[in-house]
Amino acid sequence: MLGNRIAMGSSCEVYEWEGNDKVVKLFHTNTTSEAVQLEYRNSSVAWKSGLQVPQPFEQVIWEGRHGIIFEKVVGETIINRIFEGLNTFQSIDFDEADSDLRIYARALNDIHKTTTFDIVTDQKENLKAIIGHPAMFTIDEISAIHHYIDLLPGKSMLCHGDTNPGNLILRDGKPVMIDWMHAAIGNPAADVAEVCVMIEYAVLPPETPAAVDQFFQASRKVAYDIIIDEYCRLSGVTEDEIRSWYVPAAARSIASGALLDEQVAKLATMIRQRLCLV
């Protein structure tokens, strides 16, 4: 029943399952059964709400690992399309109505305007748990980050909670959002802030050709402006509201353990400056 591996993430591997129309997301053994059940429930809620997400079918255990059977989504992630554009020096057109970044912003807005009463996770408490205690922060700095989060304006809207562009797949030009483990009820500006922090503070791998990195640096501001323009126009949320969530968004990114040291340092400096810790 287990086929070829088609994707791998920090918490799981994804394999083909029973032919061409399903996949199984197998979690690493350090992922708790409660976390897997939460993703299954959240994914089911999102699918039943009519959002463009993979249909979840059932939970399984395969060779001691917890997993979830999903509808197979054939397409390309936004992050892969971004890197393809960089490597081919494809210019970003601010006015292109159906650019990947405008589609991305519209997909986020569709999530945020969806009404559901079946997501129980509190956004702020979940953020604190995910952030944990990264090694570069002192206990006092973590306390300051938590206090900052507590003071941010709360809302009661559906949020995805993990909006990195690897989690949005374009299938026949239509966006499909995956990975709903961290879905929560809260302020949607947090979801958009995660995207904007990635755009503003991303550091490309050291093996990136110099010309590609220069092109990325020149394109970064346009990419940011597109996300802000499209999302704010549709939602009524302001750029200032989004930027107010940069501290927890950056701390969350650091806690992922997936960033280059240079990017971690940039994000930590930004956090300390915003919290007046330097």
N, C-alpha and C positions, 0 to 999 in steps of 0.2 A: 504493500500500500504506500510505502514511503518512496518517493521518487528522487529526482535530482534536487540538490540544494540550489535555490535561485536568489537568495538574499541572506545577509547576515547583519545583525545589529549588536549593540552593546549588551542586550539582555536576552537575545534569542537568535534562532536560525529559522529560515523559512524554506520549506521543501514542497515540491509537488506532491499531490495526494490523490490517489484513485483517479488517474486520468488527467485530462487537461482543464477541468473546470473548477478544481478546488486546490487549496494549499493548506498546509498545516504549519502553524507558527509554534515551534518548539522552544520553550524557555530554558535558559541555563538552570542548572540545579540549585543555584543560590537565589533564584526567584521563588518567593513563597507562593503556596497554593492560593492564599487569600488575594495576592496581587493578580494572579491569573484569572481568578473568578471575577475580580473587579473589572479587568479589561473586557472579559466576556459580557458582563452585565452592561457596561458602558457602551460597548459596540452594539449590543442588541438594542439599547435605547436609541442610539443615534440612527440605526438602520430603520427602526420602526417609526422614527420621527420624520422619515422621508428624506433625510440627508443623503448625499452621494458618498456612501461608505461601503466597504465590502460586507456582504451579508455574512454574519457569523452563524455557523450551523450547530456545533457542539464542542464540548470540552473532551479531551482525550488524555490518556497517559501512554507514552511510547518509551519503552525501555527506561522507565523510572523518571521520565521528564514530563512535566505538564505541558499541554498544548491546546490550541484552539484551531478548529477547522473553519476556514474562511472561503468565501467565493474568491476565485483567482481573478486578479485585476491585471490585465495586460496593458502596459503603457510605459511611460518614462517619468521618472521623478523630476520635480522642478529643479532640484540641486544638480542632477545630471545635465539637464538642459542648460542651466546657467554655465556650467563648466564647458560644455560644448561651445556655447557662444563665446566664452572667453578665449578658448583655444583656436577658434576660427576668426577672432577679432570682429565678431558681429556686434555692430553698434546697437545701443539701446535707444529706442525711439520713444520719447516721452509721450507723444501723441498717438501712439498705436493703440487702438481701442481694445484689441484682443491679445495684447502682449502677455507673456507668461506671468509677469508680476501683477498686472491688472486682474488677470484671472485668479491669481493667488489671493489678492485683496478681496475680491468678490466672494470667493469660497469662504474666507474667514467671516465676512459679514453675514453670509447665509447661515453659518453655524450660530453666530451670536444672536440672530433674530429668531431662532428656533425655540419654541416653548416646550419645555419638558419638566415634569415633576419627579422624575425617576433617577436623577443624578443626585447623589447625597454628599459628595465630597465638597468640603469647604476649601475654596481656592487659597486663602491666606495660610491656613494651617497646613495644607498640602505643600505649598511653596516652602514653608519653614522646614518641613520634614525632608523634602528633596534637597534643599540647600545643605542641611546637616552642618558639618564643621570642617570645611576645607582647610588644609594644613597652613595656607598662607594667612589665615585670619586668626586673630586672638579671640579669646572668649568675649572680651569687651566689644570687639568689632562685630562678632556674630550677634551679640545682644543689641547693638545699634542697628544692624540690618533688620532684626526682628521688630524692633520698635518702629523703624521706618515703615515696614510692611503694615503694622497695626494702624498707622496713621493714614494710610492710603484710602481713598474713597472706595467703599464697597458697593457692589451691585449684586443683583440676583439673576444673572444671565448665564446661559450655557457657554462655557469656554472649553476649548480643546485641551489646553494645558501643555502641549508639546508641539509647537508649530514650526519646528525646523523644516526647511524645504525638502528634506528627504522623506517627509511624511505626506506629501501631496503628489499624487500620480495623475498625469494627464492620460486619460483613456479616450481615444477618438476625439481629442480636443476638449473633453469634459473633465473637470477636477474631481478626484476621488480622494478623500482624506482617510488615512489609516492611523493605527496606533492610538487608541482611545483610553489607555490605562489611566492617564492623569486628567481626564475630563473632570471639570468641577463647575460649581456654581459660583460666580464672582463677577469681576470687572473685565470686560473684553479687551480693554486697553492693554492688559497684561499679555494677551496672545499676540497682539500687534507689536508690542515692545520687544518681544523675543525675536521677531523677524527683523526689526529695525536695528537692534543691537548686533545681530549677526552681520547685517550689511555694513554697518558703520565700523565694526571692530574686527571683522574677519581678517585672518592672516593666512595667506596661501602657503602650501607646503614649500619647504626650502628648495626642492628640486624643480619648482615652477620656473620656466624660462623667464628671463628678465623682461622681455617684451610683453609677455602675457601678464605679468604682475603690474607693469606700468599701465597696460590697458585696463586692468581691473581697478587700479587706483583712480584712473580717469573716469571710469563708469560708475563708481560707487555712489556718488552724489545723485546721479540721475535715477539709479535704482531705488534709492531711499525716497526721492521725491515722488516717484510713481506710486509706491506703496502708500505713502501718506496721502497723496492727492486722491487716489481711488477710494481708499478705505474711509477717509474723513468725509468725502463727498456723499458716500452711500449711508454712512452710519450716523453722522452728526457729531461723532467724537472728535475732539480737537487734538492737534499735534502736541500741545502741552500736556494733555491728559495721558497720551501715550508715553511721552518722554518721562513722566513722573514714575512710570513703572520700570525704568531702566535698571535701577538698583537690584530689585529681586530677579529681573530677567538675566542680568549679568551674573549674579551669584548662582543662579540655577545652571547657567551654562558652564561656569567654572566647576560646579559640583559633578557635572557629567563625566569629568575625567577624560574627555575626548579631544580637548583643545591643545594646540601647540603652546609651549611655555611662553612665547612672545605674546600670544593673544591673551593668555591668562593674566600676564603682568599688566597688559593694557586695561583689561576689565577691572582688575583689582584696584588699579590707580584711579579709574573712573569712579568706582564705588566709594573709595576713601574721600575723594574730592567732593562728591555729592553729599556725603555724610559729615563733611568737615572734620575728617579724621586725619588730615595731613596739614 
